[in-house]
Amino acid sequence: EEEANSGLYSIVSPDLRNEELTPANSTLTLTTNPTWGDGTLHFFVYPGVQEPFDHFHYFVDGVWRNSLTRGGGFEEWTIELGPGEHEIAFVYEYNPFGLASLPPEPSDWIGAAFIDDVYFVESSSNCLALDPNPDSFEDATFPSLPWSTGGAGDWTLTNDVTYTGMMSIKSPYLEDNEGPAISNATLVTCDFFTGGILQFKVIASVLPPRDIFIVYVDGEEAAQLVNVNEWTEFPLGLSPGAHRIDFSYQYNTFGVSPLPPNRAIREGAVWIDDVSLKPFGSK
């Protein structure tokens, strides 16, 4: 059974069931960026587990934090983290008590844990406003707060295609990956953000099923752009407060093999420039 909180995909624990009922476990580890300040890690979990069959819990820096069991769907969980690098371990266990026999499997038992929409929001004490605003990346420094980048590759500064000035940012080349690959350029707003319009100029020279460009706000899909081969302005309304905006370049999202031949119109990249945050009602 496949589950997702948003979009088409989540990550799921492996199937560890076996006829001998041998206890087994699998750990998924998330390591935070050592340059991050203190803040909150958000994630959504569907714990399709039931004792005594299986168990799901998580640890922070080796210390047990919580156990989740028998969920009816995805629920959001948060972890407050101090500055610097941290290790969050999500552990799925089959037959955790080492029983020699197990009761009949209930019909609503899934036997897996799903995780989706994981993101980190720094506290306002560490958060920096977008400066300059609009940001055309002319200081030739990227990423720097409130920007970050990560995934299968990093977005980088480029001067090959720009909307204004000499610089823009560009998605990485991911076609060396055998399967699906994602890279995000991430912008965060602070607790003191009063709300307004996020505007950016974009070229998204992508075509499914090879690649796609999606914008997420706080883990929820807000826009999807394909076959945009000239600079286009795109606006998004944001409510007051802290937000995480992920500009997500995704290669072979659907895991197609083999992929169809490339079309000449597709460059296989996304460029972003002239990013601004404007209060509601401003011109």
N, C-alpha and C positions, 0 to 999 in steps of 0.2 A: 504494500500500500504506500503510495507516494503522497506527501503532504508538503504544503508551503504556506507560510503566513502571508507572503506577497510574491508576486511574480510567478515563475514556473518552477523554481528550484529552491531546495533547502539542502542541508547536509544531514545525513542519517547514520546512526550507529550500525555496525555490521551485525549480521545474523549469527549469533554464537551458539544457537541451540545444537545439541548433539544427543545421540541416542544413549550415550554413556552417562549423561547428565554431569559431565565434567565442568566444574566451575571455570568460568572464563571472563575476561574483562578487556575492554578497549578504551583507550584514553585519547581524547582530542585536546590539544594544547594550544592556547592562544597566548602569545607574548606581546605585551604592549610596547609601544615605541618609547625608548628611554628618554626622549626629549619632551614627552608630554608632561604637563603639569597635573595637579590633582583634578579629579572630575568623576564622571559617572559612566560606567560601562552599561549599555543597554543591550538586551538580547531577548529573543522570543523562543520559547521551548514548548514542544508538544511531547510530554513524557508518556508515551504509550507503553508504560511498564506497570507491572503489578507484582508485589511480593506474594509468594516466595519465588516466583519465576525469575524475575529480574529486578534491577534497581538502577536508578540514575541519580548521581549527585555531583557536586562540583566543589573544587578547592581553589583557594587563592594563595599563592606563594606557599603551597604545601599544607595549608590549614583548611580543614573541612569547613564549608560554609552552609551548605543546604542540601537536602534530599528532596527530589520531586518524584511523585508517583501518580499514576492513573489519572492523567489529565484528560479533559474532554475536548481539547483543542489547544491552540497556541495561546500562551500567556506571556506577558512581558515581565522580565525580571531585571533588576538593576544591582550593580555592585559599586559602592563608593571606593575609589582608589586614590591613594596619595601620589605625589609626583614620582616620575621615574619608571623604570621597567618593572613589570609584574607578570607573573605566570598564572594563567587561569586554566585549570585542568577540568574538563568535563569527562566523567567516568561512567561508562555503561557496564553493568555486571550481569552475567547470566548465572543463575543458581547461586546467589551470593552467600547463602548459608551452608552450601555444600551438602544438600539433602540427598539421600540415596534414592528417594522417589519423590515425585511431584504430583500434586492433584491434577485432575483433568483440566486441560486448558480452557478457560472461559472464552466464550464466543467474541467478547469485546476486547480481548487481549491482543495488542499489536506486536509486542515484543521488540520494540525499537524506540529510540528517542530522536526527535527531529529538532534542529536548531536553525533559526533564520533571522535575518535583519539584525545583525550585530553591529553596533556603532558606539563610539565614545564621544562624550561631550565634556569639554573642559569647563571648570567652574569659572564664574565671571572674574574672579581674582586673577586668573591666568589668561583670560580671553582678551584678544586684541581686536579692535574694530578694523574693518577694511580700510587700509590707508596705503596709497592714495585711493580715493573713491571718486571717479571710476579707476579701476586698476587695469592698466594696459601693459603691465610687466616690464616697464621701461627701466626699472632699477636693476634689471638683469639678475635678480635673486629669486629663485623658486626651487623648492617651496620654502616659504617663511610664513609665520603666523599672520593671518588666520588660515593659511593654506597648508595642506599636506597632500601627499600622494603615496600610493602603495598598491599592492596586488601582484599580478604576474609580471609587472614591469612598472616603471615610473614615468609619469608625464614629465616632459622637459621643456625648457625654453627653446624657442626656435625663431629664426628670422627668415625662413623660407616663404612663409605665408603670413601676412599680418593685415589687420583691419586698420589700425592706426599706429603710428610710431614705427619702431624697429623690431618689436618683439611680440610674440604670442606664446601660448603653451600648446603642446601637441601630444597626442596619445602615443604610447610606445608601439613598436612593431612586435606583434604577437604571433605571427604566422609560423614561427618555428615550433609552437606548441602543437602536440599531437591531438589534444582534446580541447574542450572549452577553457578559455582564459579570460580574466577580467582585470582591468586596471582602472583605478579611480583617481581623479583629482578632487580633493575635498575642501570645501569652504565652510567655516562655521561662523555663526553669529552668536553674540553674547547675550547674557541675561538682560542686559540693559538696552538691547535692540528694541526700538519702539514700533517695529513693524513697517512694512512697505513693499516695494517692488524690487525684486532681483532681476536685473537685465544683463544680458550678455550677448555678444556676437559670436556666431558659431558657423563653422563649415563641418558638416558631418558626412564625409564622402564614404559612406558605408552602405552595404546592401546585404540583407539577410539572404541565405542563411550563413554567409561568411562572417558578417559582423553587424553590429548594431550599436547605437548610442542612446543611453537612457539616463535621465536625470532623476535622482531620488531626493526627496526631502524627508528627513527623519526616518529613513528606511522604506518609505512608501513611494512608489513610482509616480512621478509628477509629469513627465514628458518623455516621448520617444521620438527620435529623429533619425531618418534614413534618407539617403540620396539628396542631401542638401549640399550642393557643390558651389554655391556662392555665399558670401557673407550674409547671414540672416540674423536679425535681432529677435531674441526670444525673451519674453517677460514671464516672471512667476511671482504671484503674490505670497507674502510671508506674514504670518501673524507675529505679534510682539514676542520677544524672548529668545532663548537659545535655540538654534536650529543647526542641523548638519545637512549640507547639500553635497551629494556625491554626483560628479560628472563621470559617468561610467561607460568606458569603451569596452565592449564585450565581443570577443572573437569566438566564432563557432559555438554560440550559446546552446544550440540544440544538439551538439555532438554529432553532426552529420559526417558520415564517412562512406565514400569519398565526397569531398565538397565539389560542387559544380565549378566549371572553369570561371576564372575571374572575368568580369566585364570591364571594358576599357574605361567606362565612365567612373568606375570605383577606384579611389586611391588608397582605400584601406586605412584611413586615419581621420582623426577629429582635431580641429584647431579651435581654440577659444581665445577671445580677446575682448578688451573694453568691458570688463565686468563692473557693475555698479549696484549699489543699494540705495534706493531713493525712497524717502518717506511718502506715504500715501498723500496724494493731492499735489505733489511737486511736479514740475515740468522737467 
